Amino acid sequence: PARVLAIVDRFEGLCAPDRSYRNNKTLSQAMAIMKKMNESGEIDAQLFEYFVQHKIYMKYAKRHLPPELVDMN
């Protein structure tokens, strides 16, 4: 559970439009950062692959992000 939480918490932190202390990231920017985290071993590679293959990021984006930040499928 902690490894799953590490992925979703970081992703949500990058994407959440309600963070007043930073500019909003587009979905593609957030995913590029997540990919770098994966490549550097900061997050579980198998779980990240699942996150990508099952487009969990899109499910979040469609529900929580403004349309102008959803710049990928």
Predicted model as a PDB file, atoms N, CA, C, CB and O in Angstrom, pLDDT in the B-factor column:
MODEL        1                                                                  
ATOM      1  N   PRO A   1       0.799  -1.219   0.000  1.00 91.00           N  
ATOM      2  CA  PRO A   1       0.000   0.000   0.000  1.00 91.00           C  
ATOM      3  C   PRO A   1       0.840   1.281   0.000  1.00 91.00           C  
ATOM      4  CB  PRO A   1      -0.908   0.000   1.193  1.00 91.00           C  
ATOM      5  O   PRO A   1       0.457   2.266  -0.631  1.00 91.00           O  
ATOM      6  N   ALA A   2       1.956   1.279   0.685  1.00 94.00           N  
ATOM      7  CA  ALA A   2       2.784   2.484   0.759  1.00 94.00           C  
ATOM      8  C   ALA A   2       3.365   2.840  -0.607  1.00 94.00           C  
ATOM      9  CB  ALA A   2       3.914   2.291   1.777  1.00 94.00           C  
ATOM     10  O   ALA A   2       3.487   4.019  -0.939  1.00 94.00           O  
ATOM     11  N   ARG A   3       3.723   1.831  -1.401  1.00 94.00           N  
ATOM     12  CA  ARG A   3       4.286   2.102  -2.728  1.00 94.00           C  
ATOM     13  C   ARG A   3       3.222   2.667  -3.663  1.00 94.00           C  
ATOM     14  CB  ARG A   3       4.892   0.821  -3.330  1.00 94.00           C  
ATOM     15  O   ARG A   3       3.515   3.529  -4.491  1.00 94.00           O  
ATOM     16  N   VAL A   4       2.000   2.188  -3.535  1.00 95.00           N  
ATOM     17  CA  VAL A   4       0.894   2.731  -4.339  1.00 95.00           C  
ATOM     18  C   VAL A   4       0.657   4.179  -3.927  1.00 95.00           C  
ATOM     19  CB  VAL A   4      -0.416   1.880  -4.161  1.00 95.00           C  
ATOM     20  O   VAL A   4       0.517   5.061  -4.774  1.00 95.00           O  
ATOM     21  N   LEU A   5       0.615   4.412  -2.634  1.00 95.00           N  
ATOM     22  CA  LEU A   5       0.405   5.763  -2.131  1.00 95.00           C  
ATOM     23  C   LEU A   5       1.503   6.713  -2.577  1.00 95.00           C  
ATOM     24  CB  LEU A   5       0.320   5.751  -0.624  1.00 95.00           C  
ATOM     25  O   LEU A   5       1.233   7.882  -2.852  1.00 95.00           O  
ATOM     26  N   ALA A   6       2.729   6.234  -2.652  1.00 94.00           N  
ATOM     27  CA  ALA A   6       3.842   7.081  -3.103  1.00 94.00           C  
ATOM     28  C   ALA A   6       3.601   7.594  -4.514  1.00 94.00           C  
ATOM     29  CB  ALA A   6       5.167   6.306  -3.047  1.00 94.00           C  
ATOM     30  O   ALA A   6       3.930   8.738  -4.826  1.00 94.00           O  
ATOM     31  N   ILE A   7       3.035   6.761  -5.360  1.00 96.00           N  
ATOM     32  CA  ILE A   7       2.762   7.172  -6.740  1.00 96.00           C  
ATOM     33  C   ILE A   7       1.588   8.137  -6.795  1.00 96.00           C  
ATOM     34  CB  ILE A   7       2.479   5.948  -7.622  1.00 96.00           C  
ATOM     35  O   ILE A   7       1.707   9.228  -7.353  1.00 96.00           O  
ATOM     36  N   VAL A   8       0.474   7.751  -6.231  1.00 93.00           N  
ATOM     37  CA  VAL A   8      -0.719   8.591  -6.355  1.00 93.00           C  
ATOM     38  C   VAL A   8      -0.579   9.913  -5.605  1.00 93.00           C  
ATOM     39  CB  VAL A   8      -1.935   7.842  -5.844  1.00 93.00           C  
ATOM     40  O   VAL A   8      -1.107  10.931  -6.054  1.00 93.00           O  
ATOM     41  N   ASP A   9       0.112   9.914  -4.488  1.00 93.00           N  
ATOM     42  CA  ASP A   9       0.295  11.151  -3.737  1.00 93.00           C  
ATOM     43  C   ASP A   9       1.170  12.126  -4.510  1.00 93.00           C  
ATOM     44  CB  ASP A   9       0.908  10.861  -2.365  1.00 93.00           C  
ATOM     45  O   ASP A   9       0.864  13.317  -4.571  1.00 93.00           O  
ATOM     46  N   ARG A  10       2.238  11.645  -5.091  1.00 94.00           N  
ATOM     47  CA  ARG A  10       3.108  12.521  -5.885  1.00 94.00           C  
ATOM     48  C   ARG A  10       2.392  13.027  -7.126  1.00 94.00           C  
ATOM     49  CB  ARG A  10       4.389  11.785  -6.288  1.00 94.00           C  
ATOM     50  O   ARG A  10       2.503  14.202  -7.478  1.00 94.00           O  
ATOM     51  N   PHE A  11       1.664  12.151  -7.785  1.00 94.00           N  
ATOM     52  CA  PHE A  11       0.928  12.563  -8.974  1.00 94.00           C  
ATOM     53  C   PHE A  11      -0.108  13.622  -8.624  1.00 94.00           C  
ATOM     54  CB  PHE A  11       0.252  11.356  -9.635  1.00 94.00           C  
ATOM     55  O   PHE A  11      -0.205  14.650  -9.294  1.00 94.00           O  
ATOM     56  N   GLU A  12      -0.868  13.373  -7.590  1.00 90.00           N  
ATOM     57  CA  GLU A  12      -1.902  14.326  -7.182  1.00 90.00           C  
ATOM     58  C   GLU A  12      -1.273  15.650  -6.768  1.00 90.00           C  
ATOM     59  CB  GLU A  12      -2.746  13.752  -6.027  1.00 90.00           C  
ATOM     60  O   GLU A  12      -1.825  16.712  -7.055  1.00 90.00           O  
ATOM     61  N   GLY A  13      -0.136  15.601  -6.103  1.00 89.00           N  
ATOM     62  CA  GLY A  13       0.562  16.818  -5.706  1.00 89.00           C  
ATOM     63  C   GLY A  13       1.014  17.643  -6.900  1.00 89.00           C  
ATOM     64  O   GLY A  13       1.011  18.873  -6.847  1.00 89.00           O  
ATOM     65  N   LEU A  14       1.399  16.977  -7.963  1.00 90.00           N  
ATOM     66  CA  LEU A  14       1.813  17.687  -9.173  1.00 90.00           C  
ATOM     67  C   LEU A  14       0.634  18.296  -9.921  1.00 90.00           C  
ATOM     68  CB  LEU A  14       2.568  16.750 -10.091  1.00 90.00           C  
ATOM     69  O   LEU A  14       0.750  19.375 -10.502  1.00 90.00           O  
ATOM     70  N   CYS A  15      -0.484  17.612  -9.906  1.00 87.00           N  
ATOM     71  CA  CYS A  15      -1.628  17.994 -10.743  1.00 87.00           C  
ATOM     72  C   CYS A  15      -2.673  18.844 -10.041  1.00 87.00           C  
ATOM     73  CB  CYS A  15      -2.283  16.773 -11.264  1.00 87.00           C  
ATOM     74  O   CYS A  15      -3.358  19.627 -10.700  1.00 87.00           O  
ATOM     75  N   ALA A  16      -2.815  18.721  -8.768  1.00 81.00           N  
ATOM     76  CA  ALA A  16      -3.928  19.348  -8.055  1.00 81.00           C  
ATOM     77  C   ALA A  16      -4.024  20.837  -8.365  1.00 81.00           C  
ATOM     78  CB  ALA A  16      -3.777  19.140  -6.551  1.00 81.00           C  
ATOM     79  O   ALA A  16      -3.077  21.588  -8.134  1.00 81.00           O  
ATOM     80  N   PRO A  17      -5.162  21.255  -8.885  1.00 75.00           N  
ATOM     81  CA  PRO A  17      -5.321  22.667  -9.252  1.00 75.00           C  
ATOM     82  C   PRO A  17      -5.510  23.598  -8.056  1.00 75.00           C  
ATOM     83  CB  PRO A  17      -6.491  22.815 -10.175  1.00 75.00           C  
ATOM     84  O   PRO A  17      -5.517  24.818  -8.222  1.00 75.00           O  
ATOM     85  N   ASP A  18      -5.662  23.044  -6.863  1.00 76.00           N  
ATOM     86  CA  ASP A  18      -5.921  23.881  -5.697  1.00 76.00           C  
ATOM     87  C   ASP A  18      -4.675  24.192  -4.870  1.00 76.00           C  
ATOM     88  CB  ASP A  18      -6.935  23.217  -4.828  1.00 76.00           C  
ATOM     89  O   ASP A  18      -4.786  24.550  -3.698  1.00 76.00           O  
ATOM     90  N   ARG A  19      -3.511  24.060  -5.459  1.00 71.00           N  
ATOM     91  CA  ARG A  19      -2.263  24.351  -4.747  1.00 71.00           C  
ATOM     92  C   ARG A  19      -1.872  25.798  -5.027  1.00 71.00           C  
ATOM     93  CB  ARG A  19      -1.118  23.370  -5.178  1.00 71.00           C  
ATOM     94  O   ARG A  19      -1.396  26.112  -6.118  1.00 71.00           O  
ATOM     95  N   SER A  20      -2.067  26.672  -4.058  1.00 65.00           N  
ATOM     96  CA  SER A  20      -1.829  28.098  -4.260  1.00 65.00           C  
ATOM     97  C   SER A  20      -0.348  28.463  -4.278  1.00 65.00           C  
ATOM     98  CB  SER A  20      -2.523  28.882  -3.184  1.00 65.00           C  
ATOM     99  O   SER A  20       0.002  29.562  -4.708  1.00 65.00           O  
ATOM    100  N   TYR A  21       0.528  27.572  -3.823  1.00 67.00           N  
ATOM    101  CA  TYR A  21       1.945  27.885  -3.716  1.00 67.00           C  
ATOM    102  C   TYR A  21       2.737  27.580  -4.980  1.00 67.00           C  
ATOM    103  CB  TYR A  21       2.533  27.136  -2.575  1.00 67.00           C  
ATOM    104  O   TYR A  21       3.954  27.765  -4.996  1.00 67.00           O  
ATOM    105  N   ARG A  22       2.077  27.117  -6.039  1.00 70.00           N  
ATOM    106  CA  ARG A  22       2.781  26.837  -7.286  1.00 70.00           C  
ATOM    107  C   ARG A  22       1.814  26.943  -8.458  1.00 70.00           C  
ATOM    108  CB  ARG A  22       3.436  25.438  -7.247  1.00 70.00           C  
ATOM    109  O   ARG A  22       0.595  26.916  -8.287  1.00 70.00           O  
ATOM    110  N   ASN A  23       2.386  27.062  -9.644  1.00 77.00           N  
ATOM    111  CA  ASN A  23       1.568  27.097 -10.857  1.00 77.00           C  
ATOM    112  C   ASN A  23       1.042  25.704 -11.165  1.00 77.00           C  
ATOM    113  CB  ASN A  23       2.380  27.644 -12.055  1.00 77.00           C  
ATOM    114  O   ASN A  23       1.689  24.700 -10.867  1.00 77.00           O  
ATOM    115  N   ASN A  24      -0.125  25.661 -11.756  1.00 80.00           N  
ATOM    116  CA  ASN A  24      -0.700  24.375 -12.144  1.00 80.00           C  
ATOM    117  C   ASN A  24       0.138  23.736 -13.236  1.00 80.00           C  
ATOM    118  CB  ASN A  24      -2.154  24.545 -12.616  1.00 80.00           C  
ATOM    119  O   ASN A  24       0.616  24.418 -14.143  1.00 80.00           O  
ATOM    120  N   LYS A  25       0.312  22.441 -13.147  1.00 87.00           N  
ATOM    121  CA  LYS A  25       1.008  21.684 -14.177  1.00 87.00           C  
ATOM    122  C   LYS A  25      -0.024  21.044 -15.094  1.00 87.00           C  
ATOM    123  CB  LYS A  25       1.942  20.608 -13.551  1.00 87.00           C  
ATOM    124  O   LYS A  25      -1.098  20.632 -14.655  1.00 87.00           O  
ATOM    125  N   THR A  26       0.318  20.970 -16.366  1.00 92.00           N  
ATOM    126  CA  THR A  26      -0.550  20.228 -17.276  1.00 92.00           C  
ATOM    127  C   THR A  26      -0.361  18.742 -17.000  1.00 92.00           C  
ATOM    128  CB  THR A  26      -0.238  20.571 -18.774  1.00 92.00           C  
ATOM    129  O   THR A  26       0.582  18.335 -16.321  1.00 92.00           O  
ATOM    130  N   LEU A  27      -1.249  17.966 -17.525  1.00 94.00           N  
ATOM    131  CA  LEU A  27      -1.152  16.520 -17.347  1.00 94.00           C  
ATOM    132  C   LEU A  27       0.147  15.988 -17.945  1.00 94.00           C  
ATOM    133  CB  LEU A  27      -2.358  15.818 -17.986  1.00 94.00           C  
ATOM    134  O   LEU A  27       0.806  15.143 -17.339  1.00 94.00           O  
ATOM    135  N   SER A  28       0.519  16.473 -19.124  1.00 96.00           N  
ATOM    136  CA  SER A  28       1.750  15.986 -19.756  1.00 96.00           C  
ATOM    137  C   SER A  28       2.985  16.377 -18.947  1.00 96.00           C  
ATOM    138  CB  SER A  28       1.868  16.534 -21.183  1.00 96.00           C  
ATOM    139  O   SER A  28       3.936  15.600 -18.872  1.00 96.00           O  
ATOM    140  N   GLN A  29       2.991  17.558 -18.345  1.00 94.00           N  
ATOM    141  CA  GLN A  29       4.116  17.961 -17.498  1.00 94.00           C  
ATOM    142  C   GLN A  29       4.217  17.056 -16.275  1.00 94.00           C  
ATOM    143  CB  GLN A  29       3.967  19.431 -17.061  1.00 94.00           C  
ATOM    144  O   GLN A  29       5.305  16.609 -15.913  1.00 94.00           O  
ATOM    145  N   ALA A  30       3.090  16.794 -15.651  1.00 94.00           N  
ATOM    146  CA  ALA A  30       3.076  15.933 -14.468  1.00 94.00           C  
ATOM    147  C   ALA A  30       3.547  14.525 -14.814  1.00 94.00           C  
ATOM    148  CB  ALA A  30       1.668  15.884 -13.857  1.00 94.00           C  
ATOM    149  O   ALA A  30       4.315  13.921 -14.064  1.00 94.00           O  
ATOM    150  N   MET A  31       3.089  14.006 -15.943  1.00 96.00           N  
ATOM    151  CA  MET A  31       3.502  12.653 -16.335  1.00 96.00           C  
ATOM    152  C   MET A  31       4.980  12.604 -16.694  1.00 96.00           C  
ATOM    153  CB  MET A  31       2.667  12.163 -17.518  1.00 96.00           C  
ATOM    154  O   MET A  31       5.633  11.590 -16.443  1.00 96.00           O  
ATOM    155  N   ALA A  32       5.525  13.664 -17.270  1.00 97.00           N  
ATOM    156  CA  ALA A  32       6.961  13.702 -17.576  1.00 97.00           C  
ATOM    157  C   ALA A  32       7.776  13.664 -16.283  1.00 97.00           C  
ATOM    158  CB  ALA A  32       7.315  14.970 -18.399  1.00 97.00           C  
ATOM    159  O   ALA A  32       8.800  12.986 -16.213  1.00 97.00           O  
ATOM    160  N   ILE A  33       7.330  14.380 -15.277  1.00 96.00           N  
ATOM    161  CA  ILE A  33       8.009  14.369 -13.980  1.00 96.00           C  
ATOM    162  C   ILE A  33       7.900  12.988 -13.344  1.00 96.00           C  
ATOM    163  CB  ILE A  33       7.413  15.445 -13.040  1.00 96.00           C  
ATOM    164  O   ILE A  33       8.874  12.476 -12.792  1.00 96.00           O  
ATOM    165  N   MET A  34       6.714  12.385 -13.421  1.00 97.00           N  
ATOM    166  CA  MET A  34       6.530  11.039 -12.872  1.00 97.00           C  
ATOM    167  C   MET A  34       7.427  10.028 -13.582  1.00 97.00           C  
ATOM    168  CB  MET A  34       5.061  10.610 -12.988  1.00 97.00           C  
ATOM    169  O   MET A  34       7.977   9.129 -12.947  1.00 97.00           O  
ATOM    170  N   LYS A  35       7.573  10.175 -14.893  1.00 97.00           N  
ATOM    171  CA  LYS A  35       8.443   9.269 -15.652  1.00 97.00           C  
ATOM    172  C   LYS A  35       9.884   9.389 -15.170  1.00 97.00           C  
ATOM    173  CB  LYS A  35       8.359   9.573 -17.164  1.00 97.00           C  
ATOM    174  O   LYS A  35      10.581   8.382 -15.042  1.00 97.00           O  
ATOM    175  N   LYS A  36      10.335  10.610 -14.904  1.00 98.00           N  
ATOM    176  CA  LYS A  36      11.694  10.803 -14.383  1.00 98.00           C  
ATOM    177  C   LYS A  36      11.844  10.176 -12.998  1.00 98.00           C  
ATOM    178  CB  LYS A  36      12.038  12.301 -14.323  1.00 98.00           C  
ATOM    179  O   LYS A  36      12.879   9.588 -12.685  1.00 98.00           O  
ATOM    180  N   MET A  37      10.810  10.305 -12.177  1.00 97.00           N  
ATOM    181  CA  MET A  37      10.840   9.669 -10.847  1.00 97.00           C  
ATOM    182  C   MET A  37      10.953   8.158 -10.989  1.00 97.00           C  
ATOM    183  CB  MET A  37       9.574  10.034 -10.031  1.00 97.00           C  
ATOM    184  O   MET A  37      11.674   7.504 -10.235  1.00 97.00           O  
ATOM    185  N   ASN A  38      10.246   7.622 -11.949  1.00 97.00           N  
ATOM    186  CA  ASN A  38      10.292   6.186 -12.206  1.00 97.00           C  
ATOM    187  C   ASN A  38      11.690   5.768 -12.660  1.00 97.00           C  
ATOM    188  CB  ASN A  38       9.246   5.792 -13.265  1.00 97.00           C  
ATOM    189  O   ASN A  38      12.246   4.788 -12.164  1.00 97.00           O  
ATOM    190  N   GLU A  39      12.246   6.514 -13.598  1.00 97.00           N  
ATOM    191  CA  GLU A  39      13.573   6.182 -14.134  1.00 97.00           C  
ATOM    192  C   GLU A  39      14.662   6.277 -13.078  1.00 97.00           C  
ATOM    193  CB  GLU A  39      13.913   7.098 -15.294  1.00 97.00           C  
ATOM    194  O   GLU A  39      15.643   5.536 -13.133  1.00 97.00           O  
ATOM    195  N   SER A  40      14.503   7.174 -12.125  1.00 97.00           N  
ATOM    196  CA  SER A  40      15.513   7.327 -11.076  1.00 97.00           C  
ATOM    197  C   SER A  40      15.290   6.379  -9.904  1.00 97.00           C  
ATOM    198  CB  SER A  40      15.523   8.753 -10.576  1.00 97.00           C  
ATOM    199  O   SER A  40      16.083   6.354  -8.963  1.00 97.00           O  
ATOM    200  N   GLY A  41      14.206   5.594  -9.959  1.00 96.00           N  
ATOM    201  CA  GLY A  41      13.942   4.620  -8.904  1.00 96.00           C  
ATOM    202  C   GLY A  41      13.226   5.181  -7.693  1.00 96.00           C  
ATOM    203  O   GLY A  41      13.141   4.516  -6.660  1.00 96.00           O  
ATOM    204  N   GLU A  42      12.712   6.389  -7.803  1.00 95.00           N  
ATOM    205  CA  GLU A  42      12.009   6.999  -6.667  1.00 95.00           C  
ATOM    206  C   GLU A  42      10.662   6.350  -6.395  1.00 95.00           C  
ATOM    207  CB  GLU A  42      11.812   8.478  -6.914  1.00 95.00           C  
ATOM    208  O   GLU A  42      10.170   6.375  -5.267  1.00 95.00           O  
ATOM    209  N   ILE A  43      10.067   5.769  -7.429  1.00 97.00           N  
ATOM    210  CA  ILE A  43       8.770   5.108  -7.276  1.00 97.00           C  
ATOM    211  C   ILE A  43       8.861   3.702  -7.840  1.00 97.00           C  
ATOM    212  CB  ILE A  43       7.640   5.912  -7.981  1.00 97.00           C  
ATOM    213  O   ILE A  43       9.756   3.404  -8.631  1.00 97.00           O  
ATOM    214  N   ASP A  44       7.957   2.854  -7.447  1.00 97.00           N  
ATOM    215  CA  ASP A  44       7.937   1.461  -7.864  1.00 97.00           C  
ATOM    216  C   ASP A  44       7.656   1.363  -9.367  1.00 97.00           C  
ATOM    217  CB  ASP A  44       6.880   0.671  -7.062  1.00 97.00           C  
ATOM    218  O   ASP A  44       6.618   1.825  -9.841  1.00 97.00           O  
ATOM    219  N   ALA A  45       8.577   0.764 -10.104  1.00 97.00           N  
ATOM    220  CA  ALA A  45       8.480   0.694 -11.568  1.00 97.00           C  
ATOM    221  C   ALA A  45       7.278  -0.128 -12.031  1.00 97.00           C  
ATOM    222  CB  ALA A  45       9.755   0.099 -12.147  1.00 97.00           C  
ATOM    223  O   ALA A  45       6.599   0.263 -12.980  1.00 97.00           O  
ATOM    224  N   GLN A  46       7.007  -1.244 -11.386  1.00 97.00           N  
ATOM    225  CA  GLN A  46       5.876  -2.081 -11.794  1.00 97.00           C  
ATOM    226  C   GLN A  46       4.549  -1.387 -11.544  1.00 97.00           C  
ATOM    227  CB  GLN A  46       5.909  -3.413 -11.058  1.00 97.00           C  
ATOM    228  O   GLN A  46       3.643  -1.452 -12.375  1.00 97.00           O  
ATOM    229  N   LEU A  47       4.433  -0.734 -10.416  1.00 97.00           N  
ATOM    230  CA  LEU A  47       3.195  -0.022 -10.114  1.00 97.00           C  
ATOM    231  C   LEU A  47       3.019   1.186 -11.033  1.00 97.00           C  
ATOM    232  CB  LEU A  47       3.180   0.423  -8.648  1.00 97.00           C  
ATOM    233  O   LEU A  47       1.899   1.497 -11.439  1.00 97.00           O  
ATOM    234  N   PHE A  48       4.107   1.861 -11.360  1.00 97.00           N  
ATOM    235  CA  PHE A  48       4.008   2.984 -12.279  1.00 97.00           C  
ATOM    236  C   PHE A  48       3.579   2.497 -13.665  1.00 97.00           C  
ATOM    237  CB  PHE A  48       5.352   3.735 -12.360  1.00 97.00           C  
ATOM    238  O   PHE A  48       2.772   3.148 -14.329  1.00 97.00           O  
ATOM    239  N   GLU A  49       4.108   1.373 -14.095  1.00 97.00           N  
ATOM    240  CA  GLU A  49       3.704   0.795 -15.383  1.00 97.00           C  
ATOM    241  C   GLU A  49       2.201   0.501 -15.380  1.00 97.00           C  
ATOM    242  CB  GLU A  49       4.509  -0.503 -15.679  1.00 97.00           C  
ATOM    243  O   GLU A  49       1.518   0.763 -16.370  1.00 97.00           O  
ATOM    244  N   TYR A  50       1.697  -0.027 -14.301  1.00 97.00           N  
ATOM    245  CA  TYR A  50       0.263  -0.282 -14.172  1.00 97.00           C  
ATOM    246  C   TYR A  50      -0.521   1.034 -14.244  1.00 97.00           C  
ATOM    247  CB  TYR A  50      -0.040  -1.018 -12.843  1.00 97.00           C  
ATOM    248  O   TYR A  50      -1.540   1.123 -14.930  1.00 97.00           O  
ATOM    249  N   PHE A  51      -0.042   2.036 -13.540  1.00 97.00           N  
ATOM    250  CA  PHE A  51      -0.644   3.367 -13.515  1.00 97.00           C  
ATOM    251  C   PHE A  51      -0.763   3.933 -14.934  1.00 97.00           C  
ATOM    252  CB  PHE A  51       0.186   4.316 -12.627  1.00 97.00           C  
ATOM    253  O   PHE A  51      -1.768   4.551 -15.286  1.00 97.00           O  
ATOM    254  N   VAL A  52       0.274   3.712 -15.735  1.00 97.00           N  
ATOM    255  CA  VAL A  52       0.298   4.212 -17.111  1.00 97.00           C  
ATOM    256  C   VAL A  52      -0.555   3.336 -18.028  1.00 97.00           C  
ATOM    257  CB  VAL A  52       1.742   4.273 -17.633  1.00 97.00           C  
ATOM    258  O   VAL A  52      -1.394   3.849 -18.768  1.00 97.00           O  
ATOM    259  N   GLN A  53      -0.348   2.035 -17.986  1.00 97.00           N  
ATOM    260  CA  GLN A  53      -1.067   1.129 -18.892  1.00 97.00           C  
ATOM    261  C   GLN A  53      -2.577   1.201 -18.707  1.00 97.00           C  
ATOM    262  CB  GLN A  53      -0.599  -0.299 -18.679  1.00 97.00           C  
ATOM    263  O   GLN A  53      -3.327   1.105 -19.678  1.00 97.00           O  
ATOM    264  N   HIS A  54      -3.018   1.367 -17.489  1.00 97.00           N  
ATOM    265  CA  HIS A  54      -4.455   1.403 -17.205  1.00 97.00           C  
ATOM    266  C   HIS A  54      -5.015   2.824 -17.206  1.00 97.00           C  
ATOM    267  CB  HIS A  54      -4.734   0.749 -15.865  1.00 97.00           C  
ATOM    268  O   HIS A  54      -6.175   3.053 -16.862  1.00 97.00           O  
ATOM    269  N   LYS A  55      -4.169   3.769 -17.599  1.00 96.00           N  
ATOM    270  CA  LYS A  55      -4.541   5.182 -17.726  1.00 96.00           C  
ATOM    271  C   LYS A  55      -5.247   5.728 -16.481  1.00 96.00           C  
ATOM    272  CB  LYS A  55      -5.435   5.366 -18.935  1.00 96.00           C  
ATOM    273  O   LYS A  55      -6.242   6.449 -16.562  1.00 96.00           O  
ATOM    274  N   ILE A  56      -4.701   5.361 -15.353  1.00 95.00           N  
ATOM    275  CA  ILE A  56      -5.253   5.854 -14.096  1.00 95.00           C  
ATOM    276  C   ILE A  56      -5.111   7.373 -14.032  1.00 95.00           C  
ATOM    277  CB  ILE A  56      -4.549   5.188 -12.887  1.00 95.00           C  
ATOM    278  O   ILE A  56      -5.967   8.057 -13.470  1.00 95.00           O  
ATOM    279  N   TYR A  57      -4.034   7.895 -14.606  1.00 95.00           N  
ATOM    280  CA  TYR A  57      -3.832   9.338 -14.651  1.00 95.00           C  
ATOM    281  C   TYR A  57      -4.978  10.042 -15.377  1.00 95.00           C  
ATOM    282  CB  TYR A  57      -2.504   9.662 -15.330  1.00 95.00           C  
ATOM    283  O   TYR A  57      -5.359  11.147 -14.992  1.00 95.00           O  
ATOM    284  N   MET A  58      -5.531   9.423 -16.418  1.00 95.00           N  
ATOM    285  CA  MET A  58      -6.641  10.025 -17.164  1.00 95.00           C  
ATOM    286  C   MET A  58      -7.931  10.008 -16.354  1.00 95.00           C  
ATOM    287  CB  MET A  58      -6.851   9.292 -18.488  1.00 95.00           C  
ATOM    288  O   MET A  58      -8.728  10.944 -16.423  1.00 95.00           O  
ATOM    289  N   LYS A  59      -8.130   8.951 -15.596  1.00 94.00           N  
ATOM    290  CA  LYS A  59      -9.319   8.883 -14.750  1.00 94.00           C  
ATOM    291  C   LYS A  59      -9.305  10.029 -13.741  1.00 94.00           C  
ATOM    292  CB  LYS A  59      -9.399   7.519 -14.022  1.00 94.00           C  
ATOM    293  O   LYS A  59     -10.329  10.668 -13.501  1.00 94.00           O  
ATOM    294  N   TYR A  60      -8.144  10.281 -13.156  1.00 92.00           N  
ATOM    295  CA  TYR A  60      -7.999  11.402 -12.236  1.00 92.00           C  
ATOM    296  C   TYR A  60      -8.210  12.725 -12.975  1.00 92.00           C  
ATOM    297  CB  TYR A  60      -6.611  11.375 -11.562  1.00 92.00           C  
ATOM    298  O   TYR A  60      -8.960  13.588 -12.519  1.00 92.00           O  
ATOM    299  N   ALA A  61      -7.547  12.873 -14.110  1.00 93.00           N  
ATOM    300  CA  ALA A  61      -7.596  14.134 -14.853  1.00 93.00           C  
ATOM    301  C   ALA A  61      -9.016  14.495 -15.271  1.00 93.00           C  
ATOM    302  CB  ALA A  61      -6.705  14.053 -16.083  1.00 93.00           C  
ATOM    303  O   ALA A  61      -9.437  15.643 -15.126  1.00 93.00           O  
ATOM    304  N   LYS A  62      -9.740  13.536 -15.779  1.00 93.00           N  
ATOM    305  CA  LYS A  62     -11.103  13.802 -16.232  1.00 93.00           C  
ATOM    306  C   LYS A  62     -12.018  14.211 -15.085  1.00 93.00           C  
ATOM    307  CB  LYS A  62     -11.668  12.579 -16.925  1.00 93.00           C  
ATOM    308  O   LYS A  62     -12.966  14.974 -15.277  1.00 93.00           O  
ATOM    309  N   ARG A  63     -11.736  13.713 -13.924  1.00 93.00           N  
ATOM    310  CA  ARG A  63     -12.584  14.000 -12.774  1.00 93.00           C  
ATOM    311  C   ARG A  63     -12.169  15.276 -12.030  1.00 93.00           C  
ATOM    312  CB  ARG A  63     -12.559  12.827 -11.823  1.00 93.00           C  
ATOM    313  O   ARG A  63     -13.022  15.986 -11.497  1.00 93.00           O  
ATOM    314  N   HIS A  64     -10.853  15.571 -11.993  1.00 90.00           N  
ATOM    315  CA  HIS A  64     -10.382  16.612 -11.083  1.00 90.00           C  
ATOM    316  C   HIS A  64      -9.681  17.804 -11.735  1.00 90.00           C  
ATOM    317  CB  HIS A  64      -9.466  16.008 -10.116  1.00 90.00           C  
ATOM    318  O   HIS A  64      -9.527  18.840 -11.088  1.00 90.00           O  
ATOM    319  N   LEU A  65      -9.261  17.692 -12.969  1.00 90.00           N  
ATOM    320  CA  LEU A  65      -8.512  18.791 -13.580  1.00 90.00           C  
ATOM    321  C   LEU A  65      -9.381  19.635 -14.491  1.00 90.00           C  
ATOM    322  CB  LEU A  65      -7.335  18.252 -14.358  1.00 90.00           C  
ATOM    323  O   LEU A  65     -10.305  19.122 -15.122  1.00 90.00           O  
ATOM    324  N   PRO A  66      -9.091  20.927 -14.566  1.00 90.00           N  
ATOM    325  CA  PRO A  66      -9.783  21.754 -15.544  1.00 90.00           C  
ATOM    326  C   PRO A  66      -9.397  21.286 -16.949  1.00 90.00           C  
ATOM    327  CB  PRO A  66      -9.440  23.264 -15.344  1.00 90.00           C  
ATOM    328  O   PRO A  66      -8.265  20.849 -17.154  1.00 90.00           O  
ATOM    329  N   PRO A  67     -10.296  21.366 -17.903  1.00 93.00           N  
ATOM    330  CA  PRO A  67     -10.029  20.864 -19.256  1.00 93.00           C  
ATOM    331  C   PRO A  67      -8.762  21.430 -19.890  1.00 93.00           C  
ATOM    332  CB  PRO A  67     -11.194  21.173 -20.140  1.00 93.00           C  
ATOM    333  O   PRO A  67      -8.104  20.737 -20.666  1.00 93.00           O  
ATOM    334  N   GLU A  68      -8.412  22.662 -19.579  1.00 90.00           N  
ATOM    335  CA  GLU A  68      -7.222  23.254 -20.204  1.00 90.00           C  
ATOM    336  C   GLU A  68      -5.910  22.620 -19.721  1.00 90.00           C  
ATOM    337  CB  GLU A  68      -7.190  24.746 -19.928  1.00 90.00           C  
ATOM    338  O   GLU A  68      -4.869  22.813 -20.349  1.00 90.00           O  
ATOM    339  N   LEU A  69      -5.946  21.876 -18.632  1.00 91.00           N  
ATOM    340  CA  LEU A  69      -4.750  21.190 -18.141  1.00 91.00           C  
ATOM    341  C   LEU A  69      -4.635  19.750 -18.648  1.00 91.00           C  
ATOM    342  CB  LEU A  69      -4.747  21.193 -16.630  1.00 91.00           C  
ATOM    343  O   LEU A  69      -3.593  19.113 -18.497  1.00 91.00           O  
ATOM    344  N   VAL A  70      -5.701  19.252 -19.244  1.00 94.00           N  
ATOM    345  CA  VAL A  70      -5.703  17.869 -19.760  1.00 94.00           C  
ATOM    346  C   VAL A  70      -5.247  17.934 -21.214  1.00 94.00           C  
ATOM    347  CB  VAL A  70      -7.142  17.187 -19.634  1.00 94.00           C  
ATOM    348  O   VAL A  70      -6.058  18.112 -22.123  1.00 94.00           O  
ATOM    349  N   ASP A  71      -3.958  17.789 -21.419  1.00 95.00           N  
ATOM    350  CA  ASP A  71      -3.370  17.964 -22.746  1.00 95.00           C  
ATOM    351  C   ASP A  71      -2.837  16.673 -23.345  1.00 95.00           C  
ATOM    352  CB  ASP A  71      -2.264  18.968 -22.680  1.00 95.00           C  
ATOM    353  O   ASP A  71      -1.964  16.704 -24.213  1.00 95.00           O  
ATOM    354  N   MET A  72      -3.345  15.559 -22.898  1.00 92.00           N  
ATOM    355  CA  MET A  72      -2.963  14.261 -23.462  1.00 92.00           C  
ATOM    356  C   MET A  72      -4.092  13.271 -23.269  1.00 92.00           C  
ATOM    357  CB  MET A  72      -1.664  13.730 -22.813  1.00 92.00           C  
ATOM    358  O   MET A  72      -5.029  13.514 -22.508  1.00 92.00           O  
ATOM    359  N   ASN A  73      -3.991  12.140 -23.974  1.00 82.00           N  
ATOM    360  CA  ASN A  73      -5.026  11.091 -23.882  1.00 82.00           C  
ATOM    361  C   ASN A  73      -4.556   9.962 -23.007  1.00 82.00           C  
ATOM    362  CB  ASN A  73      -5.394  10.553 -25.271  1.00 82.00           C  
ATOM    363  O   ASN A  73      -5.285   8.990 -22.809  1.00 82.00           O  
TER     364      ASN A  73                                                      
ENDMDL                                                                          
END                                                                             
